Amino acid sequence: MAENIGKAGNQGAGIKSDCHVEIEITSSGGQIIEINSKVKTLYGEAIKKLAQEVLSHFDIENARLLINDTGAVDFVLAARIEAAIKSVWKTKKDFLIPSLEGNLNATSKEAFRYSRLYLPGNSPKLMLNAGIHKPNGLILDLEDAVAPNKKKEARYVVRNALRSLNFYGAERMVRINQGQLGIEDLAFVVPHNVNLILIPKSESAEDIQAVENEINRLKDVWGLKYDIWLMPIVESAKGVMKAYEIATASKNIAAMAIGLEDYTADMGTQRTAEGKESFFARSMVVNASRAAGIQPIDSVFSDVSDMDALAQNVKVSKSLGFDGMGCIHPRQIEVIHQNFAPEDKEIDKAKKIVLAFQEAKEKGLGVVSLGSKMIDAPVVKRANNTIRVAINTGKLDKNWATKTN
């Protein structure tokens, strides 16, 4: 047992939906809990009860606990108290709050991932209602969005969010740190309903396999049977040159992304709106992903104020063969979805191809034609994918074929 005071959480101007906790383990006096909160009159007793429950769970009978609350929900309060305790109190226990039923579902390898919204893992206020914007995935970020001295306590917030945050149907994603720190992150992620793990700074198959080995170990320990998908992020010249090796490093890789901010820094160039400096890298990631049978995902667009530039960027991304891209602000989601969706003329053409193929199949014909053009298997496959995308983005009714007939 350390003699110093344990601290966790955020406080100061602009901090909302969070709390700052200080705990001192004492030798006597019982559990003394002080709460500073604007909502103390309404929720003070509930906060105190939760604090007592956490203290008792860790067998702490005597302590002074100070909670400066700015509207933290239960999973945040519990995470902050636990992180503070564990900085001064040796224990192998974890305080796990109940999981929402909606956070127990698995996702498919082929799930649509047009948009993935990054949420800093140590900033609860940005998490709470992020799902209402309907991104395909919500990324709880333990890497670049978290200050080095906050990474350990952010793990508790992310773990609790995976269990108790309402994701509103979005895929539950976590970006771990790179290297050994990322391997250690997995204990806070794998057992707690994560769907997909992003692996940053990926440069070799070994990087992926180290993560996968730890995932499998944790799954065995916890008796988990569901799939956890992987999304390596290529962010360096070395990673680009090894893109196919990375993409084929595991059968659980569902997608591979490129991170252009780090890539251009590694190349010693500036990222531009035209993207000429990253054309080779983006093409490598797309080709490697297609060859491996996984989804290629483009980088984030960093100017959150310019929606026109974003729309143009998405169109370029789509033309290069990407299936989606990251975003750093909710307002980017709709623009990404709209511009990754097929255009009306693409949908009309795809419908004609699919219907022609179905008609030929019903008649037992070995050759399919549309007007004067022959239709081969790759064309039909592309048309079916266009239909799937159109349905998923709300541009086509799922019963369109029945209604057409």
MOQUIVEN-V731519 format. One record per backbone hydrogen bond with DSSP energy under -0.5 kcal/mol. NH is the residue of the N-H (numbers start at 1). CO is the residue of the C=O. Records with the same first field share a line. If there is no record, write none. Layout:
# MOQUIVEN-V731519
NH->CO  CO
This chain:
# MOQUIVEN-V731519
2->88
6->23
8->21
10->19
15->12
16->14
17->70
20->68
21->8
22->66
23->6
24->64
26->62
32->30  63
33->31
34->32  65
36->67
37->35
38->69
40->37
43->39
44->40
47->43
48->44
49->45
50->46
51->47
52->48
53->49
54->50
55->51
56->52
57->53
58->54
59->56
60->55
61->59
63->30
64->24
65->32  63
66->22  64
67->34
68->20  66
69->36  67
70->18
72->18
76->73
77->73
78->74
79->75
80->76
81->77
82->78
83->79
84->80
85->81
86->82
87->83  84
88->85
89->85
96->94
97->95
100->163
103->100
104->101
111->108
116->325
117->137
118->116  327
119->139
121->141
123->120
125->16
126->123
127->123  124
128->124
130->127
132->129
133->130
134->131
136->115
137->115
138->171
139->117  137
140->138  173
141->119  139
142->140  175
146->143
150->147
151->147  148
154->150
155->151  152
156->152  153
157->153
158->154
159->155
160->156
161->157
162->158
163->159
164->160
165->161
167->165
170->167
171->136
173->138  171
174->196
175->140
176->174  198
181->178
182->178
183->179
184->180
185->181
186->182  183
187->184
188->185
189->186
190->186
192->189
194->189
195->172
196->172
197->229
198->174
199->231
200->176  198
202->199  233
208->204
209->205
210->206
211->207
212->208
213->209
214->210
215->211
216->212
217->213
218->214
219->215
220->216
221->217
222->218
223->219
224->219
229->195  227
230->252
231->197
232->255
233->199
234->232  257
235->233
240->236
241->237
242->238
243->240
246->242
247->243
248->244
249->246
253->250
254->230  252
255->230
256->295
257->232
258->297
259->234
260->258
263->259
264->260
265->261
266->262
267->263
268->264  265
269->264
278->275
279->275  276
282->278
283->279
284->280
285->281
286->282
287->283
288->284
289->285
290->286
291->287
292->288
293->289  290
294->289
295->254
297->256
298->324
301->326
302->300
304->302
306->303
307->305
310->306
311->307
312->308
313->309
314->310
315->311
316->312
317->313
318->314
319->315
320->316
321->317  318
322->317
323->296
324->296
325->114
326->298
327->116
332->329
333->330
334->330
335->331
336->332
337->333
338->334
339->335
340->336
341->337
347->343
348->344
349->345
350->346
351->347
352->348
353->349
354->350
355->351
356->352
357->353
358->354
359->355
360->356
361->357
362->358
363->359
364->361
365->360
368->375
370->373
373->370
375->368
376->374
379->376
380->376
381->377
382->378
383->379
384->380
385->381
386->382
387->383
388->384
389->385
390->386
391->387
392->388
393->389
394->391
395->390
396->390
400->397
403->399
404->400
405->401
